Amino acid sequence: MKNRYRFVPLVFLAGFCFLLAAGCSTMGGGEINRVGMLVENSIHDQTWGNKGYQGLLKIKEEYDVDVYFKEGIQTQQDVNRAVEEFSNQGINLIFGHSSNYGKMLDEINEAYPDIHFVYFNGGYTGDNLTSVNFNSHAMGFFSGMVAGKMTSTNNVGLIGAFEWQPEIEGFYEGVNYQNPDAYVHMNFVNSWNDSDRALDLLEQMSAKDVDVFYPTGDQFSVQVINKVKEKGLYAIGYVTDQASLGKNTVLTSTVQHVDDIYLQTAEAFNEGKLKGDVRTYDFQDGGITMGEFSPEVPESFVEEIQDAIDRYKDTGLLPNEQ
C-alpha cells in the first residue's frame, strides 16, 4: 500500500469531515493546527506503526484537531512529496515514525519553517527538527535478566533488527548478570521488517537448544513469537505488551510508550516549548516499562525485577553497576 494519504480513520476528501475528524475547523487552539505522521510500512503492524497511530488519536482527542497519516513512505522522494501535501493542508506538526526519517527530514526542514518535524531514535536536529530517543539499554538489561532466569538449557537467543540497537548490549549484560552460565546467541536481520530472515534465524537458534528468544524488530516480533509458541518455547515481547500472543509463551515485554510520547511532544509544541534537540525517555519518566509477566515467571523473581527497576529509577544504576 504505497504512499497512501489518509485522514484518520478514512480517506480525506477536501471539504468533508468523517467520523473521527475533529470538526471542520482548521485551528485547534494554541500552536497546533493539524498533525501528520509518516510511516514506512503500515499502522496495522500490531507494534511500532500502530503505536504511532494510537498517538495520533490521543492528540486528536486531547486537542480537537485534525490528524493525518501516510503509509509506505520510504524514500527521500516519498518524504518530499508527502511533506509538501501536508504543508498544503495546513499541517504544522509532523511525526516521522522511524529513525530512518532523521536524515530525510534534515534535508528539507529548513524549507518549511512553519512546520515542526519530530522523528525517533537519531541525532539529527535543527531549529524545527526534534529527535525523540528511547534509552533502551536498560530495558534490554531487564529483559536479559528474565531470559537468564527462565532458560533451562542455558541458551538464549536475540534476533536483532540492527547491531547498533542499545537494547542488544543491555540484553547481553542482563543475561550475564543473572546467569553467567548462559550463552547468548545473537544474529541480525539488518531490517525492521524482514520476517522471513527472522524466522530463519529462529530455526537456526532453536536447533542449538535456544529456549528463550528476544526479537528486537517491531515488524517481525509477532511472527517470531507465534513460531516460538508453536515450538513450546519462551519469548520476550518488544515495543508493545505482547502477552496476548500467549501468556505461557511471552515471559514479559519491553514496552515503549510511543503513544504517550506523541501526546507529550504535542503538548510541548502547543505550549511553544518544543525545541530542536534530542529528547530522551526511559523508565524514570514512564517512557519505558516492562509488560505483564507470564505466570511461568516465579512471583519472587518478578518482585526482584521490579525492585531492581525501582532502584534504577532512583539511582540511574543498573544492578551490575551498583
DRENTIZA-982128 format. One record per atom (N, C-alpha, C, O): residue in one letter; y, z, x. Coordinates in pm, whole numbers, plus 50000, padded with zeros to 5 digits. Each point is the difference from the previous one (the first is absolute). Layout:
BEGIN
aYZX...
END
This chain:
BEGIN
m498825000050085m501185000049915m501245000050089m500645010350019k499684978550034k501024998850101k501395000049939k500274992949904n500625015450155n501424999749968n500285001949851n500844992949943r498495016349996r500295002749859r501235008849990r500125010050070y500804986249842y501235007549978y499905006649865y499984993349897r499955020050102r499705006749874r500975011249972r500535006650089f499694995349781f500865010449947f499075010349940f499214996649912v500855015550132v499005009949961v500035002349850v501075003249949p497804995549975p498724995750053p499714985349975p498924995350037l502014997149903l499724986249964l500914990550076l500925004350070v498814982749914v500834990050066v501425000949947v500225001349880f500764997950212f501415000849961f500504986449956f499784990050068l500905009649820l500704988249953l501465003749978l500295009849932a500624982550125a501425003449993a500435001549855a499684991849914g501065019250060g500545002249866g499125008449910g500435003749891f498344999550153f499095007849918f499555012450075f499955000050123c499725010749803c499485012250061c498705003749929c499944999749877f499025003750201f498685002249944f499525014250022f500155005250110l499295001249792l499245012350008l500595010350093l500835008149959l498754991850169l500435010450093l501364997250061l500455007650086a500224982049870a501354997650050a500905011349956a499805005949894a501204997050189a500885011449971a501204995549920a501125004650025g498674986649878g501134995049925g500574987750068g499524995950106c501504998149834c500574987750055c501225002550085c500614990550048s499765021949971s501115003050090s499584997650143s498855002650036t502074992550047t499694997850141t500365012150085t499635000350117m501065009549828m500405011550079m499245012349956m499825002449881g499745005750218g499265012049968g500735012550043g499395010750009g501894988250017g500755011850044g499895001950149g499024995750061g501965010550000g499955002750142g499994987150080g500634990149961e498645010150151e499954988450088e498944989949958e500144988150029i498805016549904i498904990949969i500404990349889i500545004049897n499204983250127n500204989949898n498654995949944n499665003249886r499584989650195r498614996549969r499195001750127r500565000050110v498125001449875v499145002950115v498874989850006v499404996649898g500304998650222g498944990350019g499005004650104g500315008450085m498484986049910m498955003250097m499264987150039m499674991749916l500095007150214l499204989150054l498645005550039l499925010350068v499014983149890v498635004450030v499254988550066v500074988649954e499225014450154e499264989550071e498864994449916e499734988050004n499595020749921n498844995649923n500215002649852n500634991949932s498875019150016s500035002449856s500325014549970s499725008950080i500864993449804i500235013749953i498745005749935i499995011649959h498954980550032h498785004349931h498885003550098h498824999049965d501545005350157d498995002250103d499395014049997d499155003150084q501265005449825q499525013749984q500465009350112q499665011850000t501114983050096t500455008550111t501484997650027t500855003849920w499454989950193w501384999250049w500924992549905w501065005149963g498564982949999g500854992149913g500275006949867g501134999849950n497855006249993n500185007049873n500895012250015n500745003549907k499205003150210k500905011350025k501454995649993k500855006949943g499454981550116g501364994949995g500434997049857g501135003049961y497984991149963y500304996949859y500305012849922y500935000449920q498275010150104q500265012749932q501345005750041q500685006349920g499704991650207g501325004450044g501124992849927g500995006149962l498844980950018l500994992449923l500155005649858l501115001449949l497765001749990l500055005349864l500725013449995l500725002949904k499095005350199k500715012950004k501504997950012k500785007249938i499634983050142i501424997250014i500574995149867i501075004349958k498214986749977k500444994749871k500205011249898k500995000449927e498045008850070e500075010949904e501135009750033e500715004649910e499454998550218e501005009950040e501424994749985e500895007549959y499354979950074y501364994750005y500314989649893y501114994949993d497905002149923d500234990849889d500564986750050d501004995049949v498334999450153v500424987150056v498844990249992v498845004049988d501494983250021d498994989650001d499374999250139d500695000850101v497984997749903v499284999250127v499114987649999v499474996149896y500384997950222y499314987350015y499045000750118y500165008450089f498854982949911f499174998850120f499524985750016f499874992549904k499875003950222k499404987050032k498775002450085k500065007150100e498824987149861e498735001350072e499774987950091e500604989449980g498535012450118g499634988950087g501094995850096g500044988450041i500855020849995i501104997050092i499555003350142i499945011750037q499744978050041q499345002350128q500694993750120q499725003950113t501174986749867t500644993150111t501505001949994t500555004549900q500124991950211q501465000750003q500614991249891q500975003949936q498464984350044q500514991149896q499855006349862q500904999049917d497955007550059d499815006949872d501075010649979d500595001149893v499665006850213v500985010949992v501394994449974v500725005149914n499664984650159n501344994149983n500224995549857n501045002649940r497964990650006r500124994849863r500065011549898r500804999849908a498335010150111a499955011249905a501295008150002a500525003749894v499994999250225v501235007950009v501174992649939v500855006149934e499224980950086e501074992349939e499915000649848e501025001449932e497774997650014e499835001349855e500395013849951e500675001449898f498905008850175f500375013649963f501515001950003f500585006249910s500074988450192s501455001250012s500694993649880s500975005449947n498544983050012n500594993149885n499815007749871n500754998049904q498255010850090q499765008349882q500795013150004q499885008249908g500924993950195g500805012250009g499255012050053g500435011449982i498444986350083i499225010950058i500685004750128i500354991850085n499855021349929n500675005050121n499195010250078n500515006050095l498234996249866l499085008350078l498654993049999l499404998249894i500124997950225i498754992550011i499055007650091i500355003750112f498434998449839f498935006050079f499074989050050f499464992349920g500355006950211g498974991550058g498785008750022g500005008550089h498964989649831h498905009649992h498954997750108h498824998349970s501625001550157s499084998150112s500755001750130s501214998050006s498075005750099s500615000450133s500364985950047s500914998450082n498384991649869n500254986350044n501374994849958n500484990150055y500155016449848y501304995249953y501145004250093y501114994849988g498655014450104g501085004950085g500724988950074g501224998649988k498044993550089k500614989350078k500604989449909k501074994650030m498265002349859m500494989449912m501305004149931m500914991849985l499195020849973l501245004749940l501105001450103l501184998049969d498455005450154d500985001050107d500644986650029d501134999450048e498164989849922e500544986650023e501104996449901e500854991750031i499155014449850i500904995349893i500905010749942i500904996849922n498905016050114n500735010549929n501514998850012n500725003249906e499774992150209e501454999050019e500624989549907e501205000749973a498024989849979a500514989949909a500165005349858a500594993449914y498895018750061y500085006049866y500565014250011y499275009749978p502014991750056p500575013450020p500045008649874p500175012150010d499694981849873d500045007549875d498615004749956d499865006149894i499124990950186i498645004349969i499535009650110i500254997750118h499095013249842h499365008750098h498514997249997h499384999849894f500064998050226f498594996650015f499235012050054f500475007150090v498354995249855v499135011050043v498604994250022v499504992449918y499885011250193y498614996050023y499265011950062y500595010650019f498134987550013f499155011450038f499414998550140f499534989450040n500525021950033n499265001750125n500384989950108n499184991950045g502085008849995g500464991450108g501235005650066g500475010849963g500074982050134g501145004850076g501274991949983g501025003450060y498954985849860y501204992149978y500955007449906y499605004749894t501664996250145t501015006149915t501304992050012t500164991850090g500755010749818g501324993750001g500895007349902g499565009649936d501674986150051d500925006849908d499445000749859d500235009749929n499054979950031n499434999549865n498494997950005n499424993949910l499945011350196l498554998550017l499405013450042l500345005350105t498785000049812t499395013250023t498494998650010t499384992749924s500045014550173s498555000750013s499515013649953s500495010350045v498544989749864v499385012349953v498645001250068v499134991549981n500695019150097n498775001850077n499245012249952n500605010249964f498074988850037f499145011449976f499455004850134f499464992150078n500695020949948n499445005850122n498525002449975n499585010949961s499644978850061s498605000249954s499035005550102s498795000549974h501705003850142h499105005950099h499305012549942h498805001850017a501985006649916a499455012549947a498974997549890a498975006749996m501304983849917m499034997549893m498694994850058m498935003049949g501174989050160g498794995750067g499245011750059g498775000349996f501985009450060f499365011750062f499205007949897f498855003550024f501764999349861f499315008249900f498824992449939f498995006149966s501144980850019s498844992549951s498895000150105s498825000249965g501554999750163g499015000950106g499265013349999g498805000550025m501925010349945m499345013049988m498954999749891m498905005350017v501444988449869v499054999249890v498784991850041v498865003949974a501384984750091a498894991550043a499115007450100a498774999349992g501855007750103g499235007450100g499165011049939g498905003050048k501625003249846k499265010549932k498834994649919k498935006149997m501274982549939m499044995349900m498954990350053m499064996849927t501074998550196t498974991150052t498735007850029t500055011050055s498824983349910s498705006150033s499334992850115s499025005050055t501504983349982t499424992250109t500835000950128t499604994950104n501565011649885n500975000550111n500494986150038n500314997350117n499764993949784n500584986650017n500954997349883n499584999449885v501694999150146v500994996949896v500674986850037v500054996350117g500454996649781g500554986750023g501404998449946g500295004149888l500574989850192l501354996549955l500114984950000l499854993550104i500425000849779i500234985749985i501504998249982i500525001649890g500164995150218g501454999349999g500524986149968g499324990050023a501895009649922a500664987249982a500524995050135a499754988650039f501005020350032f500564996350130f499875011950095f500045011649958e499834985450169e499795010350100e501215009150015e499865011550043w501344983649922w501225007950021w500225010849894w500925008050015q498294992449880q500235009749893q499895014450054q498985003450060p502055004949921p499965013650055p498865008649946p499535009050069e500024988349808e498935008049943e498684998250075e499115008449989i500774980950086i498764997450073i499825010050113i498945006150013e502094995750068e499935010250105e499845013849940e499265008450051g501464994149839g499885012949933g498585002649953g499495011150015f499874978849928f498635001549952f499075003750115f499185009249988y500944983750122y499155002850117y500195014550046y499035007050027e502224997449981e500285013750045e499455010349902e499475010450041g500644986749829g499515009349900g498495001550002g499475011049989v499824977750026v498545000650012v499625008150123v499145008849992n501494988350121n499675006850125n500305014949993n499275008150057y501804995549872y500345014349985y498945007149916y499555010950036q500064983149854q499085006449908q498564999750049q499255009649981n500374979350082n498604998150038n499934992150131n499884987749998p500205019150117p499994993050128p498734991950025p499984991450087d498965011349837d498754992750019d499984986649925d499114991850022a501875006149891a500014987749920a500584988350079a500935001850078y498514986549899y500494987750064y500784992049897y499544997949888v501664997650152v500854992249910v499854985150031v500404995450106h499024997349801h499894985450011h501284993949942h500375003149887m500294988450190m501244993849953m499924984950014m499494994850099n501034998349802n500204985750012n501124996149905n500365007549909f500214980350114f501224996549932f499894986349933f499464990550056v501075008949823v499994987849921v501094990550047v499884987849987n501215017950068n501194992450041n500634992749881n500524989050012s499405017649877s500594995049875s499985011649900s499155008850008w501804991049899w499985010149894w499034996349890w499605008749921n499994978750071n499324995549878n498734991850020n499524993849905d499935006050216d498784992350023d498785008749965d499405006250087s500264994049786s498915008549952s498664995650056s499145008550025d500664978549996d498714995350051d499735005650139d498905004650029r502124995050057r499805005450134r499805015149993r499165005550072a501605001349843a499855014549987a498585003649958a499425009650051l500014982749857l498635002749955l498984996850109l498975006650011d501334983350070d499124997050114d499995011750098d498955003750052l502235002049974l500085011450091l499275012149942l499385007750073l500704993949796l499265010849935l498504998650025l499335009850031e500154978149955e498574997850021e499625002950145e498955006050026q501884989850067q499725002550141q499975015150030q499145004850073m501815002449869m500075014450025m498875007649933m499435009350058s500244986849819s498925007049930s498674998050072s499115008549991a500744980250079a498794997650079a499935009350121a498945001650060k502205004649974k500045009450112k500055014649950k500465008950071d499064993249806d499885013349940d501345006449965d500075012249986v501004979850000v501265005649951v499815004149855v499494992249919d500925020050048d499825004749862d501305004649934d499985004049883v501154995450190v501315002749940v500964989150048v500114997650120f500574995849786f500884988750032f501445002949956f500245006149896y500704989350186y501435000949966y500594986050013y500344995850111p499794996949778p500584986550004p501525000649984p500495003349892t500244993650214t501465001749998t500714986749977t500924996450073g498654996349826g500674987849957g500155000249850g499015001049928d502224998050025d500235001949857d499344989349913d499675002549885q500144985450171q499434989249919q498485000050001q499384993649914f500005013450182f498534999650005f499345013549982f498775000850000s502005009849985s499385013349991s499115001449877s498955006350006v501474987949882v499215001349876v498644993250017v498975005849963q501024982150091q498744992850019q499085007550095q498795000849977v501785004650131v499185007550095v499415012349934v498815002950016i502015004549910i499515012349937i498924996849897i499015007449990n501154981949935n498964996349903n498684997050069n498945003749950k501114989750164k498784997050075k499415012850060k498785001750003v502075007250045v499545012950051v499275007749891v498975006450024k501574992949856k499385006849886k498614994449974k499065007649975e500794979250031e498694993849981e498995005050103e498815001349970k501665001650149k499125004350108k499725015049997k499185004950078g501495002449833g499805014349992g500635007750116g499525010650038l501554983850018l500685006250114l501355005649955l500305000149881y500515004450214y501295006249970y501154991250047y499864992250094a501295009449839a501224993050041a501205009049978a499925009949927i501174986750137i501285006649980i500984989449951i500154989550063g500515013249825g500904990449938g501294998450078g500335008250086y500394980949883y501194996350076y501134995949907y499804992149908v501405013250117v501264997149931v500055006349861v500975007049969t498024990749948t499955006349868t498845009849994t499104999750084d500935009149817d498885009149979d498884991949936d500094996349883q498865001050193q498944991049955q498755007449954q498904994650002a501295018149956a498885007949950a499324993349881a498805001849980s501954990449942s499444993649882s498934989750036s499224996049914l500734999750211l498974990450041l498645006750017l498984993250011g501025020049992g498735007250010g500215013650063g500175001150121k499825009349798k500325013450051k498975005150100k500305008550083n498494986449908n498995004150097n499974990950123n499225002150093t501634987849905t500114990650113t501305002550077t499995001050123v501114999949805v501325001450062v500255014750029v500275007849908l499634996050218l500135014150038l501405005249973l500175011449956t500834980650071t501405002549967t500734987050030t499374990050036s501945009949948s500804988150031s501255004250075s500495011249984t500034979750097t501315002350062t501014992249917t500024987750003v500825019549924v500854994149898v501444998950052v500595009850044q499944978249950q501414997650030q500724997849867q499684990749926h501285018050044h500654999749869h501154989950002h501185003549990v498424983950022v500974989250011v500894999249877v501204997450010d498205004849872d500784999149877d501125010449996d501104997049954d498635015050094d501045010150005d501084996650103d501185002849979i498404991050132i500964996150103i500944989149946i501195000050033y498294991049886y500864990149935y501125006949924y501174996550012l498455013449909l501005006849917l501005007650086l501204999849972q498325007150133q500915007250089q500964990550070q501185003050018t498314985450022t500834990150068t501064994549906t501164998350038a498444998949839a500954995149900a501075010549972a501184996749982e498425015950014e500975010849978e501035000450112e501205001349975a498334997750150a500925000150114a500954988049993a501195001450027f498284987049936f500844988149988f501035001749889f501174996650018n498405008549869n500895001649886n501145009750030n501094998749944e498655010950145e501025009950037e500794995950124e500825007750050g498924980149998g500724995350117g499585006650130g500765000250096k498015005349907k499545007450117k498884992950077k499485005450097l500164982649861l498934992850067l500574992950123l500844991149987k498705012950130k500514994550125k499034989750056k498824999749966g501714991850121g499174990250067g499325006350120g500414997950114d498535009849860d499305006850107d498525001149964d499544993349908v499745014850165v498585002449973v499865013449929v500405010350052r499024989549829r499755012249923r498515003050008r499184991549967t500475020750077t498595003550024t499545010749903t500725009649973y498054988749975y499435009449904y498645004850050y499254992750065d500455020149902d498765006250047d499585010449896d500535000349889f498525008250147f499545010649910f501145009449963f500025005049887q500924997450204q501035010049978q500884996749879q500455009149930d499794978250046d500884996349888d499234993749884d500604994249910g498085007150092g499194995149889g499754985150002g499414994749905g501024998350200g499744985750007g498534996850019g499524989349961i499755020250100i498564998550023i499305012749952i500495011050021t498374987349915t499155011349963t498544995750015t499704988150014m499415021549983m498584996949987m499684999049852m500595006949917g498464984450051g499624998449861g498985010349956g499725009750071e499744988049812e498985009049945e498795000750092e499584989850055f499885022049962f498815001650084f498744998849916f499945004749886s499064988950172s498724998349934s499285013549990s500175008650086p499034993349808p499175012049993p498985000750113p499395010550022e500414978450051e499115000050114e500575008150117e499255005150083v502074996249922v500655007150110v499985015049969v500475004049893p499005004350195p499945014549972p501395005749972p500984996650066e499105012249835e501285005949963e500645007450117e501225000050015s497955006450066s500555007450114s500694990550097s501005003750062f498484984149952f500634990450091f501264994149938f500974997350071v499025000649798v501224995549932v501135009950024v501134996150029e498555016849961e501025010250025e500474999650145e501185002050028e497894995350064e500364999050142e500974988450024e500985001350072i498734987349866i500884988450014i501375002949940i501024996950061q498995008949822q501275002849934q500845009950080q501224998750007d498125011150053d500725009450086d500584992750122d501135002750041a498094988250015a500474992450116a501214991349964a500934998650079i499044995549802i501134991949954i501235008749980i501114996050037d498715015849906d501135009149980d500625004150134d501225000750013r497945001950086r500525003550133r500744988250062r501035001650065y498434986449913y500684988150052y501374998349935y500974996550067k499115005949803k501294999149931k501005009950058k501184996950015d498355015150018d500895010550051d500404997950145d501145002750038t497934992450043t500224999750145t500164985950057t500544998350109g498984991649818g499994986650055g498894997750100g499954989650065l499155020249948l498914999250098l498674998149929l499695007049904l499544983450145l498644998149951l499095010650060l500365006250100p498464996049841p499115010650051p499674998950148p499835010250066n500084977849986n499684998550143n501215002250090n499884999650123e501275002749816e501235002450077e500445014649995e500965003950066q498335004049857q500415014049980q499325009150104q500225012149999
END
